[in-house]
Amino acid sequence: MNKKELQNLIKKTEETLKPQFKHVEEICGINSIKVIEAFQKNNLQEMHMQSSTGYGIDEPGRNKIEEIYADIFKAEDSLVRSQFISGTHALAICLSALLHPNDTMLSITGAPYDTLQTVIGINSNPSPSSLKSYGIKYEQIELKENEFDIQKIQERLQKQDIRLVEIQRSRGYSTRKSLNINQIENVIKKIREVNKNVIIMVDNCYGEFVEEKEPIEVGADIAVGSLMKNLGAGIATSGAYIVGKKDLIKLCSERLTAPGIGKEIGPSLGQNTNLLKGLFFAPQVVASSIKTVIFASKILEDLGYKVEPKYDEKRADIVQTIHLGSAEKLIKFCQGIQKGSPIDSNVTPEPGDMGGYEDKIIMAAGTFTEGSTIELSCDGPIREPYIAYMQGGLTYEYGKYGVIKAIETMEGIGG
């Protein structure tokens, strides 16, 4: 394929995708109204942009952000802090707060994401700081043909000895499909048929604003996500959130700060405006990201690659997987994404060791905020079947440009 043939394919692809893009825009409209009405209902004012340092005792701006998050997620309370370094950090805080020695955690979506395996202590070299090292037990139930194994889940939960059920909405570095809100709602109903008391926690990373509802609205007790992903919109420069029942949020806040202090302290350190702006723009940025991955899915499938989800499938998160078949193609695709980035476009990423992962990882992300995966990024473990995990795109136009650069680099298409 030459440059002209690629340009013709791009035009044909975009024409085909008009119905999918229209649907994305409709969801964007619904979630935009949800955000602005939460800002208005909770009486957001200019004073709430002001920052605090030191202890940040009972800071109005930080408190207002948490009121708004609780409102949007239909939750009793929330914990939204720049002190959370990542989604994994927020998940680790949440699990550490809710699980005690001899408690059992049950994942019903198979093995969790690589870094969370390290938190739990189920990787090949368990950390002395893992949950397992503190006597917390772990079990998992695999998905069955990309659906929850309802029978096994209900049978296990009838024993009433599980403290917490974990649902990972996104696929992580696996080949399974991500899970949509309807699937999550159905399994929660089935769990409650046999166990009224177990805590149901959803790892919501990559899923916010992709659909019309969020996990708390369909019965989850607590949900966790990163502001380096959807809700930060490339504007928040750090942070994560936990939303859910008030008593559970209190436990999480006391694990983040200290028992008896909880949410009362935590300086915003100049982040309030970034967090609020990020949330304000998030529906549009998520829509741009979804358009970008839909475009990537269609054009790469037409080029002969196996993709998941396909361009016309229902989306549950912002992640697109491309089965590239070899380490060389995976590396070149990621290097092409880097070439299409606004920052460090001259850098050539190479696979390397990263904390929390057992395989070498290649990561491409020329982002304004380091690690911000809502900005166009692509990564993957150097292991069979050599899958690229692509996500992001602050605007569709920039995202499309990056995808084209990746294709040109991988396919050796010159000017």
C-alpha positions as CSV (number, residue, x, y, z in Angstrom):
1,M,0.0,0.0,0.0
2,N,1.2,3.5,-0.8
3,K,0.3,6.9,0.6
4,K,-2.4,7.6,-1.9
5,E,-4.1,4.2,-1.3
6,L,-4.0,4.8,2.4
7,Q,-5.6,8.3,2.0
8,N,-8.4,6.7,-0.1
9,L,-9.0,4.1,2.6
10,I,-9.2,6.8,5.3
11,K,-11.9,8.6,3.4
12,K,-13.8,5.4,2.8
13,T,-13.5,4.5,6.5
14,E,-14.8,7.8,7.8
15,E,-17.8,7.6,5.5
16,T,-18.6,4.2,6.8
17,L,-18.3,5.3,10.4
18,K,-20.9,8.2,10.3
19,P,-23.6,6.1,12.1
20,Q,-21.2,5.0,14.9
21,F,-20.0,8.6,15.4
22,K,-23.5,9.9,15.7
23,H,-24.3,7.4,18.4
24,V,-21.1,8.4,20.3
25,E,-22.2,12.1,20.1
26,E,-25.6,11.2,21.5
27,I,-24.0,9.6,24.6
28,C,-21.7,12.6,24.9
29,G,-24.8,14.9,25.0
30,I,-26.4,12.9,27.8
31,N,-23.3,12.8,29.9
32,S,-22.5,16.5,29.3
33,I,-26.0,17.4,30.7
34,K,-25.3,15.2,33.7
35,V,-22.0,17.1,34.4
36,I,-23.3,20.6,34.0
37,E,-26.4,20.0,36.1
38,A,-24.3,18.5,38.9
39,F,-22.1,21.7,38.8
40,Q,-25.2,23.8,39.0
41,K,-27.2,21.7,41.5
42,N,-24.2,21.8,43.9
43,N,-23.7,25.5,43.5
44,L,-20.1,25.5,42.2
45,Q,-18.7,29.0,42.7
46,E,-15.5,30.8,41.9
47,M,-14.3,30.5,45.5
48,H,-14.2,26.7,45.0
49,M,-11.3,27.1,42.6
50,Q,-9.1,28.4,45.4
51,S,-6.4,26.1,46.7
52,S,-5.0,25.0,50.1
53,T,-1.7,23.8,51.4
54,G,-0.5,22.1,54.5
55,Y,-3.3,20.1,56.2
56,G,-6.0,21.4,53.9
57,I,-8.5,21.1,56.8
58,D,-12.1,21.0,55.6
59,E,-11.2,22.8,52.4
60,P,-14.3,24.1,50.6
61,G,-13.1,23.5,47.0
62,R,-12.0,19.9,47.6
63,N,-15.3,19.2,49.5
64,K,-17.3,20.7,46.6
65,I,-15.6,18.5,44.0
66,E,-16.4,15.5,46.1
67,E,-20.1,16.5,46.3
68,I,-20.2,16.9,42.5
69,Y,-18.6,13.5,41.9
70,A,-21.1,11.8,44.3
71,D,-23.9,13.5,42.4
72,I,-22.7,12.5,38.9
73,F,-22.2,8.9,40.0
74,K,-25.4,8.7,42.0
75,A,-23.3,7.8,45.1
76,E,-23.7,8.6,48.7
77,D,-20.2,10.0,49.0
78,S,-16.9,10.2,47.1
79,L,-13.1,10.6,47.7
80,V,-11.4,12.6,44.9
81,R,-7.8,13.4,45.7
82,S,-4.7,14.5,43.8
83,Q,-2.8,12.5,46.5
84,F,-3.9,9.3,44.6
85,I,-0.9,8.7,42.2
86,S,-2.8,6.3,39.9
87,G,-5.8,4.1,39.5
88,T,-3.7,1.2,40.9
89,H,-2.9,3.3,44.0
90,A,-6.6,4.1,44.5
91,L,-7.6,0.4,44.1
92,A,-4.8,-0.6,46.6
93,I,-6.1,2.0,49.1
94,C,-9.7,0.8,48.6
95,L,-8.9,-2.9,49.0
96,S,-6.6,-2.3,52.0
97,A,-9.4,-0.3,53.6
98,L,-12.2,-2.8,53.1
99,L,-10.3,-6.1,53.6
100,H,-8.9,-7.4,56.9
101,P,-6.7,-10.4,57.7
102,N,-8.6,-13.7,57.0
103,D,-11.1,-11.9,54.7
104,T,-11.5,-13.3,51.2
105,M,-11.7,-11.3,48.0
106,L,-13.3,-12.8,45.0
107,S,-12.6,-11.6,41.5
108,I,-15.4,-12.6,39.1
109,T,-13.7,-11.4,36.0
110,G,-10.7,-13.7,36.1
111,A,-7.2,-12.5,36.9
112,P,-7.1,-8.7,37.4
113,Y,-4.8,-6.2,35.6
114,D,-1.0,-6.9,36.1
115,T,-0.3,-4.2,38.6
116,L,-3.3,-5.2,40.7
117,Q,-2.0,-8.8,40.8
118,T,1.1,-7.4,42.5
119,V,-1.1,-5.5,45.0
120,I,-3.0,-8.7,45.8
121,G,0.1,-10.9,45.9
122,I,-0.9,-13.4,43.2
123,N,2.0,-12.7,40.8
124,S,5.1,-14.9,40.6
125,N,7.2,-12.8,43.0
126,P,4.7,-11.6,45.7
127,S,5.6,-8.3,47.5
128,P,6.0,-8.3,51.3
129,S,3.5,-5.4,51.2
130,S,0.8,-7.3,49.3
131,L,-2.6,-8.1,50.6
132,K,-1.7,-11.7,50.7
133,S,1.2,-11.0,53.0
134,Y,-1.3,-9.6,55.5
135,G,-3.4,-12.7,55.5
136,I,-6.0,-11.6,53.0
137,K,-7.2,-14.5,50.8
138,Y,-8.0,-14.3,47.1
139,E,-10.1,-16.4,44.8
140,Q,-11.2,-15.9,41.2
141,I,-13.9,-17.1,38.8
142,E,-13.1,-17.0,35.1
143,L,-15.5,-15.4,32.6
144,K,-17.3,-17.9,30.4
145,E,-17.3,-17.0,26.7
146,N,-16.8,-13.3,27.8
147,E,-19.8,-13.5,30.1
148,F,-20.1,-13.8,33.9
149,D,-20.3,-17.4,35.0
150,I,-23.5,-16.8,37.0
151,Q,-23.8,-20.4,38.3
152,K,-20.3,-20.6,39.7
153,I,-20.6,-17.1,41.2
154,Q,-23.9,-17.8,43.0
155,E,-22.7,-21.2,44.2
156,R,-19.6,-19.6,45.7
157,L,-21.4,-16.7,47.3
158,Q,-24.0,-18.8,49.0
159,K,-21.4,-19.7,51.6
160,Q,-21.5,-16.1,52.8
161,D,-17.8,-16.0,53.7
162,I,-16.6,-13.7,50.9
163,R,-16.0,-10.1,52.1
164,L,-15.6,-8.4,48.7
165,V,-16.4,-9.1,45.1
166,E,-14.2,-7.4,42.5
167,I,-15.4,-6.6,39.0
168,Q,-12.8,-5.3,36.5
169,R,-14.8,-3.4,33.8
170,S,-11.9,-3.1,31.3
171,R,-9.9,-6.0,29.9
172,G,-6.4,-5.1,31.2
173,Y,-3.7,-7.0,29.3
174,S,-6.0,-9.9,28.5
175,T,-7.8,-11.1,25.4
176,R,-11.3,-11.0,27.0
177,K,-13.9,-8.4,26.1
178,S,-14.5,-5.4,28.4
179,L,-17.8,-5.5,30.3
180,N,-20.7,-3.1,29.7
181,I,-23.0,-1.7,32.2
182,N,-25.9,-4.1,31.3
183,Q,-23.7,-7.1,32.0
184,I,-22.5,-5.6,35.3
185,E,-26.1,-4.7,36.4
186,N,-27.2,-8.3,35.6
187,V,-24.5,-10.0,37.6
188,I,-25.1,-7.6,40.6
189,K,-28.7,-8.7,40.6
190,K,-27.7,-12.3,40.6
191,I,-25.2,-11.8,43.4
192,R,-27.9,-10.1,45.5
193,E,-30.2,-13.1,45.0
194,V,-27.8,-15.2,47.2
195,N,-25.8,-12.7,49.2
196,K,-27.1,-9.4,50.4
197,N,-24.0,-8.4,52.4
198,V,-21.0,-8.9,50.3
199,I,-19.3,-5.6,49.1
200,I,-19.4,-5.3,45.3
201,M,-16.5,-3.2,44.0
202,V,-16.0,-2.2,40.4
203,D,-12.7,-1.2,38.9
204,N,-14.1,1.5,36.6
205,C,-10.9,2.5,34.9
206,Y,-11.3,3.4,31.2
207,G,-15.1,3.1,31.4
208,E,-16.4,6.5,32.6
209,F,-18.8,8.3,30.3
210,V,-18.6,5.6,27.6
211,E,-22.2,4.7,28.4
212,E,-25.2,6.5,29.9
213,K,-24.9,4.9,33.4
214,E,-22.1,4.2,35.9
215,P,-21.7,1.2,38.2
216,I,-23.2,2.7,41.3
217,E,-26.4,3.3,39.4
218,V,-26.8,-0.4,38.8
219,G,-26.1,-1.6,42.3
220,A,-22.3,-1.5,42.9
221,D,-21.3,-0.5,46.5
222,I,-18.1,1.2,45.5
223,A,-16.3,2.1,42.2
224,V,-12.7,3.3,41.6
225,G,-11.1,5.1,38.7
226,S,-8.1,7.2,37.7
227,L,-8.1,10.9,36.6
228,M,-5.2,10.1,34.3
229,K,-7.9,8.4,32.2
230,N,-11.4,9.5,31.2
231,L,-12.5,11.9,33.9
232,G,-9.3,13.9,33.9
233,A,-9.8,14.7,30.2
234,G,-6.0,15.4,29.8
235,I,-6.4,18.5,32.1
236,A,-6.1,16.9,35.6
237,T,-2.4,16.4,36.2
238,S,-2.8,13.8,38.9
239,G,-5.4,12.0,41.0
240,A,-8.1,9.3,41.2
241,Y,-11.5,8.9,42.7
242,I,-13.5,6.4,44.8
243,V,-17.3,6.7,44.9
244,G,-19.9,4.7,46.7
245,K,-21.5,4.1,50.1
246,K,-20.7,6.6,52.8
247,D,-19.4,4.1,55.3
248,L,-17.1,2.5,52.8
249,I,-15.8,5.9,51.6
250,K,-15.0,6.7,55.2
251,L,-12.9,3.5,55.5
252,C,-11.1,4.4,52.3
253,S,-10.4,8.0,53.4
254,E,-9.0,6.8,56.8
255,R,-6.7,4.4,54.9
256,L,-5.5,7.3,52.7
257,T,-4.9,9.7,55.5
258,A,-5.2,8.3,59.1
259,P,-7.9,6.7,61.3
260,G,-10.1,9.3,62.9
261,I,-9.1,12.0,60.4
262,G,-10.2,10.6,57.0
263,K,-11.7,13.2,54.6
264,E,-11.1,16.2,56.9
265,I,-7.6,16.8,55.6
266,G,-5.8,16.8,52.3
267,P,-4.5,19.9,50.6
268,S,-5.6,20.5,47.0
269,L,-2.2,22.1,46.1
270,G,-3.5,24.1,43.2
271,Q,-5.4,21.2,41.6
272,N,-9.0,22.2,42.1
273,T,-9.4,24.1,38.8
274,N,-7.7,21.2,36.9
275,L,-10.0,18.6,38.4
276,L,-13.1,20.6,37.7
277,K,-12.1,21.5,34.2
278,G,-11.1,18.0,33.5
279,L,-14.5,16.7,34.6
280,F,-16.3,19.5,32.7
281,F,-14.6,18.5,29.4
282,A,-14.6,14.7,30.1
283,P,-17.8,13.8,28.1
284,Q,-16.4,15.4,25.0
285,V,-12.9,14.1,25.4
286,V,-14.2,10.6,26.0
287,A,-16.3,10.9,22.9
288,S,-13.2,11.9,20.9
289,S,-11.3,9.0,22.3
290,I,-14.1,6.6,21.4
291,K,-14.2,8.0,17.8
292,T,-10.5,7.5,17.6
293,V,-10.5,3.9,18.6
294,I,-13.6,3.2,16.4
295,F,-11.6,4.6,13.4
296,A,-8.6,2.5,14.4
297,S,-10.7,-0.6,14.7
298,K,-12.2,-0.2,11.2
299,I,-9.2,0.8,9.3
300,L,-6.9,-1.8,10.9
301,E,-9.5,-4.6,10.3
302,D,-9.6,-3.5,6.6
303,L,-5.8,-3.8,6.6
304,G,-6.1,-7.5,7.7
305,Y,-5.6,-7.3,11.5
306,K,-7.7,-8.9,14.1
307,V,-9.3,-6.2,16.3
308,E,-11.5,-6.1,19.4
309,P,-14.0,-4.6,19.7
310,K,-15.0,-4.3,16.0
311,Y,-16.0,-0.9,14.8
312,D,-19.7,-1.5,15.1
313,E,-19.8,-3.3,18.4
314,K,-21.1,-1.8,21.7
315,R,-18.3,-0.1,23.6
316,A,-17.7,-0.6,27.3
317,D,-14.4,1.4,27.6
318,I,-12.0,3.5,25.6
319,V,-9.5,0.6,24.9
320,Q,-8.9,-0.8,21.5
321,T,-6.9,-4.0,21.0
322,I,-5.1,-4.9,17.8
323,H,-3.6,-8.3,17.4
324,L,-0.4,-7.6,15.5
325,G,1.1,-11.1,15.5
326,S,4.8,-10.3,16.2
327,A,6.9,-8.4,18.6
328,E,8.3,-6.4,15.7
329,K,4.9,-5.1,14.6
330,L,3.8,-4.3,18.1
331,I,7.0,-2.3,18.7
332,K,6.7,-0.4,15.3
333,F,3.0,0.3,15.9
334,C,3.7,1.9,19.3
335,Q,6.7,3.8,17.8
336,G,4.3,5.2,15.2
337,I,1.9,6.4,17.8
338,Q,4.8,8.2,19.5
339,K,5.6,9.8,16.1
340,G,2.1,11.1,16.0
341,S,2.3,12.7,19.5
342,P,2.5,16.4,20.2
343,I,5.3,15.9,22.7
344,D,8.5,13.8,22.4
345,S,7.5,12.9,18.8
346,N,11.2,12.3,18.1
347,V,11.6,9.8,20.8
348,T,11.7,6.1,19.8
349,P,10.1,3.9,22.6
350,E,11.6,0.5,23.2
351,P,10.4,-2.4,25.4
352,G,11.6,-2.3,29.0
353,D,11.0,-3.5,32.6
354,M,8.4,-1.7,34.6
355,G,7.4,-2.0,38.2
356,G,4.3,-4.2,38.7
357,Y,4.7,-6.1,35.4
358,E,6.4,-9.4,34.8
359,D,6.9,-9.0,31.0
360,K,8.8,-6.3,29.2
361,I,6.4,-3.5,28.3
362,I,6.4,-1.0,25.4
363,M,4.6,2.2,26.0
364,A,4.1,5.1,23.7
365,A,2.6,8.3,25.0
366,G,3.7,11.8,24.0
367,T,1.4,13.3,26.6
368,F,1.1,16.6,28.3
369,T,0.8,14.7,31.6
370,E,3.0,11.7,32.1
371,G,1.0,8.5,32.0
372,S,-2.3,10.2,30.9
373,T,-3.9,7.5,28.9
374,I,-6.9,9.6,27.9
375,E,-4.4,11.3,25.7
376,L,-3.4,9.2,22.7
377,S,-1.3,6.3,23.9
378,C,-0.6,2.7,23.1
379,D,1.2,0.0,25.0
380,G,1.4,-3.8,25.5
381,P,3.5,-6.6,27.0
382,I,6.1,-8.2,24.8
383,R,4.4,-11.6,24.9
384,E,2.3,-13.7,22.6
385,P,-0.1,-13.0,20.9
386,Y,1.5,-9.5,20.7
387,I,-1.5,-7.3,21.2
388,A,-1.4,-3.5,21.1
389,Y,-3.7,-1.8,23.7
390,M,-4.5,1.6,22.3
391,Q,-6.6,4.3,24.0
392,G,-7.2,8.0,24.1
393,G,-7.3,11.0,21.8
394,L,-8.0,14.4,23.2
395,T,-9.6,15.3,19.9
396,Y,-10.6,13.0,17.1
397,E,-8.5,14.8,14.6
398,Y,-5.3,14.5,16.7
399,G,-6.2,10.8,17.5
400,K,-6.7,10.0,13.8
401,Y,-3.4,11.6,12.9
402,G,-1.6,9.4,15.5
403,V,-3.3,6.2,14.2
404,I,-2.3,7.0,10.6
405,K,1.3,7.6,11.7
406,A,1.2,4.2,13.5
407,I,0.0,2.5,10.4
408,E,2.6,4.2,8.2
409,T,5.4,3.2,10.5
410,M,4.3,-0.4,10.9
411,E,3.5,-0.9,7.2
412,G,6.5,1.0,5.9
413,I,4.4,3.6,4.0
414,G,6.5,6.5,3.0
415,G,5.7,9.8,1.4
